Amino acid sequence: MSNTVVGLLGLLTIVAIVVTLFKSKTQPAIAFIVFPSILGLVLVLMGRYSFDNLATMIKSGFNSTGPTAALFVFSVLYFGVMTDAGMFDVIIGKLMKLVGDNVIGVCLVTAVIALVGHLDGGGASTFCIVIPAMLPVYKRMHMRTTTLLRIAVLSMGVLNLMPWAGPTMRAASVLGMEAGSLWQTILPVQVFGIILALAHAFFSGIQEKARGAGLNGKLAKTEGAVVIEETETAEVKTNELARPKLFLFNIALTLAVIVMLIWDVFPSYVPFMLGLSLALFVNYGFTAKMHKKIINLHAGPALMMCSTLMGAAILMGILTTSIGADGKAISAKVMELPSDAIPSVVRCLAGIVSAILPAALGQHLPLIIGILSVPLALAFDTDSYFYGMLPVMIGIGQAFGVNALPIAIAMVVCRNCATFISPMVPATLLGTGLAEVDIKDHIKASFLYVWGFSIICMLFASVVGIMPL
């Protein structure tokens, strides 16, 4: 079976997943399991892989998503305990006093928290900071949570250009230069992007206000909008579990968890494991029955999202894992595959894209890549995009006399904007889970905004001379 056929089958699989999710035919976890499994079976029957190879690929996928699944489970439980203990009630009260009935102020605060929270370059940890803090505010002010996610992901995408963030480091390694040097080149675009992210937050606030959002507002439900109507009756567990006298302890514990995340010495799920344990003991004593009750209150969302991430492991494993001659998995991080290796489905798809582009594009390759980066982000995980596609694009550009740097800048700047709307990025699934938004609704609400945002950033880069027109 040729690489072209494999790439086309991979594209068909991705399209089938997206269409199924957009038409609400099943849950994401099921789509992530069924369609890649069918693809894997077809590839085995056609002789490309053996069943042992397929098992190896799936195991490799679990290695990539397992830590995120653990992070999600314990972060949901931790923030659930903090909510039950009443920590967020106090924070919300302070925020409400700060912004009052100002919907635009809430949107700007969301953008600022996302910008600051993403200084460490970790998407999952940023979602764990932004969403739990702002989601109750959006609910109380009758604002769409899809708007919360969109503001967050655009702000995070801009900060993701930092030299220690994944995409910039990956692109720099392909170029053979220091990540700091690449960042200095694209720094004007990042500054412009921060201003643009704040402008988008301001505009989103105007939109929400026009739809009737506010402390006394009430939005009509529309397709793809997650709107929470206020009810007069509060759940009994809120009063029963509230611990207002322990507010300072809970705040200090939460800050300690965030500091450990930014410190980045331990795996990202460890701070939440420790934080959850301390929170349960201090807030609710040494009582197994009470601890079980609290964990059960939040087990549903944790299990649902964990199952989605486990399904994504099948998707990632079958689509992005290459197989060496010895039958071992080769990560998408490996730029140059051995000649006797079997390239992954995504590498084959990258080959098709690179083969189609040159004939019509030539010297305008950086701009065309920039325009296509957001749609391509839905089909490629970050490693495959930069380690698989970028070297191929650089080689094509050289044939037309195009330098490697503008191509890398186009891929870094424009793709970063779409990082956290891609279902191929585990952190995206974490963010949608925390915000209680379906992945399809997140993509519907954000895709065109993100695409336009990336094109504006690319045009700015061209105007200031960072990229050729």
Backbone hydrogen bonds, N-H to C=O, Kabsch-Sander energy under -0.5 kcal/mol:
donor,donor_aa,acceptor,acceptor_aa,energy
6,V,2,S,-1.9
7,G,3,N,-2.6
8,L,4,T,-2.3
9,L,5,V,-2.4
10,G,6,V,-2.2
11,L,7,G,-2.3
12,L,8,L,-2.5
13,T,9,L,-2.1
14,I,10,G,-2.3
15,V,11,L,-2.6
16,A,12,L,-2.4
17,I,13,T,-2.1
18,V,14,I,-2.5
19,V,15,V,-2.8
20,T,16,A,-2.3
21,L,17,I,-2.4
22,F,18,V,-2.6
23,K,19,V,-1.9
24,S,21,L,-1.3
25,K,20,T,-2.3
30,I,27,Q,-0.5
31,A,27,Q,-1.9
32,F,28,P,-2.9
33,I,29,A,-1.2
34,V,30,I,-3.1
35,F,31,A,-1.4
37,S,33,I,-1.5
38,I,34,V,-2.3
39,L,35,F,-2.3
40,G,36,P,-3.0
41,L,37,S,-2.5
42,V,38,I,-2.5
43,L,39,L,-2.4
44,V,40,G,-1.9
45,L,41,L,-2.7
46,M,42,V,-2.0
47,G,44,V,-1.5
48,R,43,L,-2.2
49,Y,43,L,-1.1
54,L,50,S,-2.2
55,A,51,F,-2.3
56,T,52,D,-2.2
57,M,53,N,-2.3
58,I,54,L,-2.1
59,K,55,A,-2.3
60,S,56,T,-2.0
61,G,57,M,-1.9
62,F,58,I,-1.9
63,N,59,K,-1.6
64,S,60,S,-1.1
65,T,61,G,-1.7
66,G,62,F,-2.4
69,A,65,T,-2.2
70,A,66,G,-2.3
71,L,67,P,-2.4
72,F,68,T,-2.5
73,V,69,A,-2.4
74,F,70,A,-2.1
75,S,71,L,-2.3
76,V,72,F,-2.7
77,L,73,V,-2.0
78,Y,74,F,-2.4
79,F,75,S,-2.8
80,G,76,V,-1.9
81,V,77,L,-2.2
82,M,78,Y,-2.2
83,T,79,F,-2.1
84,D,80,G,-2.6
85,A,81,V,-2.5
86,G,83,T,-1.1
87,M,82,M,-2.0
88,F,82,M,-0.6
90,V,86,G,-1.3
91,I,87,M,-1.7
92,I,88,F,-3.1
93,G,89,D,-1.9
94,K,90,V,-2.1
95,L,91,I,-2.6
96,M,92,I,-2.9
97,K,93,G,-1.8
98,L,94,K,-1.9
99,V,95,L,-2.9
100,G,96,M,-2.5
102,N,99,V,-1.2
103,V,101,D,-1.0
106,V,102,N,-1.7
107,C,103,V,-1.9
108,L,104,I,-2.3
109,V,105,G,-2.5
110,T,106,V,-2.1
111,A,107,C,-2.0
112,V,108,L,-2.4
113,I,109,V,-2.6
114,A,110,T,-2.2
115,L,111,A,-2.5
116,V,112,V,-2.7
117,G,113,I,-3.1
118,H,114,A,-1.5
119,L,116,V,-1.6
120,D,117,G,-0.6
121,G,118,H,-1.8
123,G,121,G,-0.7
126,T,122,G,-1.8
127,F,123,G,-2.3
128,C,124,A,-1.8
129,I,125,S,-0.9
129,I,126,T,-0.7
130,V,126,T,-2.9
131,I,127,F,-1.7
133,A,129,I,-0.8
134,M,130,V,-2.3
135,L,131,I,-2.9
138,Y,134,M,-2.3
139,K,135,L,-2.4
140,R,136,P,-2.4
141,M,137,V,-2.0
142,H,139,K,-1.3
143,M,138,Y,-3.0
145,T,226,V,-1.4
147,T,144,R,-0.6
148,L,144,R,-1.2
149,L,145,T,-2.1
150,R,146,T,-2.2
151,I,147,T,-2.6
152,A,148,L,-2.1
153,V,149,L,-2.9
154,L,150,R,-2.0
155,S,151,I,-1.8
156,M,152,A,-2.7
157,G,153,V,-2.3
158,V,154,L,-1.6
159,L,155,S,-1.9
160,N,156,M,-1.5
161,L,158,V,-1.4
162,M,159,L,-1.9
165,A,162,M,-1.8
168,T,160,N,-0.6
169,M,165,A,-2.0
170,R,166,G,-2.7
171,A,167,P,-2.7
172,A,168,T,-2.4
173,S,169,M,-2.2
174,V,170,R,-1.8
175,L,171,A,-2.1
176,G,172,A,-1.3
177,M,172,A,-2.2
182,L,178,E,-1.8
183,W,179,A,-2.5
184,Q,180,G,-2.2
185,T,181,S,-1.4
186,I,182,L,-1.7
187,L,183,W,-0.9
190,Q,186,I,-1.9
191,V,187,L,-2.5
192,F,188,P,-2.3
193,G,189,V,-2.6
194,I,190,Q,-2.3
195,I,191,V,-1.9
196,L,192,F,-2.4
197,A,193,G,-2.6
198,L,194,I,-2.1
199,A,195,I,-2.2
200,H,196,L,-2.5
201,A,197,A,-2.1
202,F,198,L,-2.3
203,F,199,A,-2.5
204,S,200,H,-2.7
205,G,201,A,-2.1
206,I,202,F,-1.8
207,Q,203,F,-2.2
208,E,204,S,-2.8
209,K,205,G,-2.5
210,A,206,I,-2.3
211,R,207,Q,-1.3
212,G,209,K,-1.4
213,A,208,E,-2.4
214,G,141,M,-2.6
217,G,214,G,-1.1
218,K,212,G,-0.5
225,A,222,T,-2.2
227,V,225,A,-0.8
229,E,227,V,-0.6
234,A,232,E,-0.5
238,T,235,E,-1.3
239,N,235,E,-0.7
240,E,236,V,-2.0
241,L,237,K,-2.3
242,A,238,T,-1.0
243,R,85,A,-2.5
246,L,243,R,-1.7
247,F,244,P,-1.4
250,N,246,L,-2.6
251,I,247,F,-2.6
252,A,248,L,-2.5
253,L,249,F,-2.7
254,T,250,N,-2.3
255,L,251,I,-2.6
256,A,252,A,-2.1
257,V,253,L,-2.2
258,I,254,T,-2.3
259,V,255,L,-2.7
260,M,256,A,-2.2
261,L,257,V,-1.9
262,I,258,I,-2.4
263,W,259,V,-2.7
264,D,260,M,-1.5
265,V,260,M,-0.5
270,V,267,P,-1.7
272,F,268,S,-0.5
273,M,269,Y,-1.9
274,L,270,V,-2.6
275,G,271,P,-2.7
276,L,272,F,-2.6
277,S,273,M,-1.9
278,L,274,L,-2.4
279,A,275,G,-2.7
280,L,276,L,-2.4
281,F,277,S,-2.1
282,V,278,L,-2.8
283,N,279,A,-2.3
284,Y,280,L,-2.1
285,G,281,F,-1.2
287,T,285,G,-1.3
291,H,287,T,-2.3
292,K,288,A,-2.5
293,K,289,K,-2.0
294,I,290,M,-2.3
295,I,291,H,-2.4
296,N,292,K,-2.4
297,L,293,K,-1.4
298,H,294,I,-0.8
298,H,295,I,-0.8
299,A,295,I,-0.5
299,A,296,N,-0.6
300,G,296,N,-0.5
302,A,298,H,-1.4
303,L,299,A,-2.7
304,M,300,G,-2.4
305,M,301,P,-2.3
306,C,302,A,-2.2
307,S,303,L,-2.3
308,T,304,M,-1.4
309,L,305,M,-2.2
310,M,306,C,-2.2
311,G,307,S,-2.1
312,A,308,T,-2.3
313,A,309,L,-1.3
314,I,310,M,-1.0
314,I,311,G,-0.5
315,L,311,G,-1.8
316,M,312,A,-3.2
317,G,313,A,-2.6
318,I,314,I,-2.4
319,L,315,L,-2.0
320,T,316,M,-2.4
321,T,317,G,-1.2
322,S,330,I,-2.1
323,I,342,I,-2.2
324,G,328,K,-2.9
327,G,324,G,-2.0
330,I,322,S,-3.0
334,V,331,S,-1.5
335,M,333,K,-0.6
337,L,335,M,-0.7
341,A,338,P,-1.9
342,I,323,I,-3.5
345,V,318,I,-0.5
346,V,319,L,-2.7
348,C,344,S,-2.0
349,L,345,V,-2.2
350,A,346,V,-2.6
351,G,347,R,-1.9
352,I,348,C,-1.7
353,V,349,L,-2.3
354,S,350,A,-2.6
355,A,351,G,-1.7
356,I,352,I,-1.9
357,L,353,V,-2.2
360,A,356,I,-0.5
360,A,357,L,-0.9
361,L,357,L,-1.3
362,G,358,P,-1.4
364,H,361,L,-2.0
365,L,362,G,-1.2
368,I,364,H,-2.1
369,I,365,L,-2.8
370,G,366,P,-2.3
371,I,367,L,-2.2
372,L,368,I,-2.1
373,S,369,I,-1.0
376,L,372,L,-2.4
377,A,373,S,-1.7
378,L,374,V,-0.7
378,L,375,P,-1.0
379,A,376,L,-1.6
380,F,376,L,-1.6
385,Y,381,D,-2.3
386,F,382,T,-2.3
387,Y,383,D,-3.0
388,G,383,D,-0.7
388,G,384,S,-1.1
389,M,384,S,-1.6
390,L,385,Y,-1.3
392,V,388,G,-0.6
393,M,389,M,-2.5
394,I,390,L,-2.5
395,G,391,P,-1.9
396,I,392,V,-2.1
397,G,393,M,-2.7
398,Q,394,I,-2.1
399,A,395,G,-1.1
400,F,396,I,-0.7
400,F,397,G,-1.1
401,G,398,Q,-1.3
402,V,397,G,-3.2
407,I,403,N,-0.8
408,A,404,A,-2.3
409,I,405,L,-2.7
410,A,406,P,-2.3
411,M,407,I,-2.1
412,V,408,A,-2.6
413,V,409,I,-2.9
414,C,410,A,-1.8
415,R,411,M,-1.2
416,N,412,V,-1.9
417,C,413,V,-0.9
418,A,414,C,-0.6
418,A,415,R,-1.1
419,T,415,R,-0.5
419,T,416,N,-1.1
421,I,418,A,-1.8
422,S,418,A,-0.7
422,S,419,T,-0.8
425,V,422,S,-1.6
428,T,425,V,-1.6
429,L,425,V,-0.9
430,L,426,P,-1.7
431,G,427,A,-2.6
432,T,428,T,-2.5
433,G,429,L,-1.9
434,L,430,L,-2.5
435,A,431,G,-2.0
436,E,432,T,-0.5
436,E,433,G,-0.8
437,V,432,T,-2.7
442,H,438,D,-2.1
443,I,439,I,-2.4
444,K,440,K,-2.6
445,A,441,D,-2.4
446,S,442,H,-1.5
447,F,443,I,-2.9
450,V,446,S,-3.1
451,W,447,F,-2.8
452,G,448,L,-2.6
453,F,449,Y,-2.7
454,S,450,V,-2.5
455,I,451,W,-2.1
456,I,452,G,-2.4
457,C,453,F,-2.1
458,M,454,S,-2.2
459,L,455,I,-2.6
460,F,456,I,-2.3
461,A,457,C,-2.2
462,S,458,M,-1.8
463,V,459,L,-2.5
464,V,460,F,-2.3
465,G,462,S,-0.9
466,I,461,A,-2.2
467,M,461,A,-1.5
